Amino acid sequence: MPVALDFTPLERVGSPVKVVFLVLRIAALATTVLALVSRADCVFASGGCRASNLLSYFTIESNIAFVLLLVLLLARGLRRPEREWLTALRALVTAYLVVSGVTFVALIVNAGLADYVFLVPTSEKVLHFVVPSYAILDFVFAPGRHRLHWNTVWVSLGFPLVYGIYTLVRGPAVGWYPYIFLDPQWAGSYAAVGVYAAVLAAVILAVSAALIAASRLPRLPRLPVSRRAPPATQ
């Protein structure tokens, strides 16, 4: 008898795992929202930053996207396998979160080498490290994900490309850039900005490819369900 192979490894253990991930997603949603609200304190409490500037950070945008994704996942539940577009969306958002964390680490390291104090409040730690870590765990181990095609990796460049154009157009207009490496004056030229952008694009492609590879890992067969034969009639 043929064995079905269209299930993620954890899907075979049944509803307890699904309940665990529902609880984890609720906790992740609450944690991310609280961290975003705390990060927005500079807008609503101290007045130390503009809302439009805060919303222009790639980290903030990717975490907002993660919140919306979690709401969608919780509304949908884990009753059936995902459609391919939903798994692809999970992979893209996870890739953006991971790249945000990697970029933040690079900025901290460079600040340390330059003897510059780089303050990292709790909300930043959550948005840059805790949320990306959970997103990876959820993508790899939550039941129901779809097997992604390799061409999905190129789709991951769509949003960063739009973000880069938006930042380079908005930056000179308001005299502010969310990241120094996107500031042509700091970088030295637009060509230098292009080099930084190319490096980030390569990182995004690499992370996206790793997530796509994770979605294509060999899957364990679903355990067969034994059915007792009906009693013989006299």
Buried (B, 14 or more C-beta within 10 A) or exposed (E): EEEEEEBBBBBBEEEEBBEBBBEBBEEBBEBBBEBBEBBBBBBEEEEEBEEEBBEBBBBBBBBBBBBEBBEEBBEEEBEEBBEBEBBBBBBBBBBBBBBBBBBBEBBBEEEEEEEEEEEEEEBBBBBBBBBBEBBBBBBBBBBBBBEBEEEBBEBBBEBBEEBBEEBBEBBEEEEBBBBEBBBBEEBEEEEBBEEBBEEBBEBBBBBBBBBBEBBEEEBBEBEEEEEEEEEEEE
